[in-house]
Amino acid sequence: MHELKDLPDGFAQGIWAKLAQQSELAEMPSDVKAKYIKDMETEMDKRAQMKCALRKATEQGRAEGLEQGKLETARKMKADGLNTDTICKYTGLTTEQVAAL
């Protein structure tokens, strides 16, 4: 009987790829299947952790960038002679932060 070594063109994606994966999984001995499932769960956990870390790093970078932008704007406003209250009002910085510039 003919055996496919690879999926035919056009069948390597979507539902056909999932069907092929499930067929291979069903044919595995139970000990190999258990290890495969455990390895896949570990891999999915790693990917989820990486995605979460990336999201947190992106959020932190945005927050730091916004803060730097506020400080830069406040420095320019202060250099132009605007008073501290006005600078605080438009940048959201505290009077202590503006005084430290």
ZIGI-V859266 format. One record per pair of residues at least 4 apart in sequence whose C-alpha atoms are under 7 Angstrom apart, sorted by the first residue. I is the first residue (numbers start at 1). J is the second residue. D is the distance in Angstrom with one decimal. If there is no record, write none. Layout:
i:I j:J d:D
i:I j:J d:D
This chain:
i:7 j:11 d:5.8
i:7 j:12 d:5.8
i:8 j:12 d:7.0
i:11 j:16 d:5.3
i:11 j:17 d:6.4
i:12 j:16 d:6.4
i:12 j:17 d:5.1
i:13 j:17 d:5.0
i:14 j:18 d:6.6
i:15 j:19 d:6.1
i:16 j:20 d:6.2
i:17 j:21 d:6.2
i:18 j:22 d:6.1
i:19 j:23 d:6.1
i:20 j:24 d:6.2
i:21 j:25 d:6.2
i:22 j:26 d:6.0
i:23 j:27 d:6.4
i:24 j:28 d:6.6
i:25 j:33 d:6.5
i:28 j:32 d:6.2
i:28 j:33 d:5.5
i:29 j:33 d:6.0
i:30 j:34 d:6.1
i:31 j:35 d:6.4
i:32 j:36 d:6.1
i:33 j:37 d:6.1
i:34 j:38 d:6.1
i:35 j:39 d:6.0
i:36 j:40 d:6.1
i:37 j:41 d:6.1
i:38 j:42 d:6.2
i:39 j:43 d:6.2
i:40 j:44 d:6.1
i:41 j:45 d:6.1
i:42 j:46 d:6.2
i:43 j:47 d:6.2
i:44 j:48 d:6.1
i:45 j:49 d:6.2
i:46 j:50 d:6.2
i:47 j:51 d:6.1
i:48 j:52 d:6.1
i:49 j:53 d:6.1
i:50 j:54 d:6.1
i:51 j:55 d:6.2
i:52 j:56 d:6.2
i:53 j:57 d:6.1
i:54 j:58 d:6.1
i:55 j:59 d:6.2
i:56 j:60 d:6.1
i:57 j:61 d:6.0
i:58 j:62 d:6.2
i:59 j:63 d:6.2
i:60 j:64 d:6.2
i:61 j:65 d:6.0
i:62 j:66 d:6.1
i:63 j:67 d:6.2
i:64 j:68 d:6.2
i:65 j:69 d:6.1
i:66 j:70 d:6.3
i:67 j:71 d:6.3
i:68 j:72 d:6.1
i:69 j:73 d:6.1
i:70 j:74 d:6.1
i:70 j:91 d:5.6
i:71 j:75 d:6.1
i:72 j:76 d:6.4
i:73 j:77 d:6.2
i:74 j:78 d:6.0
i:74 j:87 d:6.0
i:74 j:91 d:6.7
i:74 j:98 d:6.9
i:75 j:79 d:6.1
i:75 j:101 d:6.4
i:76 j:80 d:6.2
i:77 j:81 d:6.5
i:77 j:82 d:5.6
i:77 j:87 d:6.6
i:78 j:82 d:5.4
i:82 j:86 d:6.6
i:82 j:87 d:6.7
i:83 j:87 d:6.4
i:84 j:88 d:6.1
i:84 j:95 d:6.5
i:84 j:98 d:6.6
i:85 j:89 d:6.1
i:86 j:90 d:6.4
i:87 j:91 d:6.0
i:88 j:92 d:5.2
i:88 j:93 d:5.0
i:88 j:94 d:5.9
i:88 j:95 d:6.4
i:93 j:97 d:6.1
i:93 j:98 d:6.7
i:94 j:98 d:6.4
i:95 j:99 d:6.0
i:96 j:100 d:6.2
i:97 j:101 d:6.8
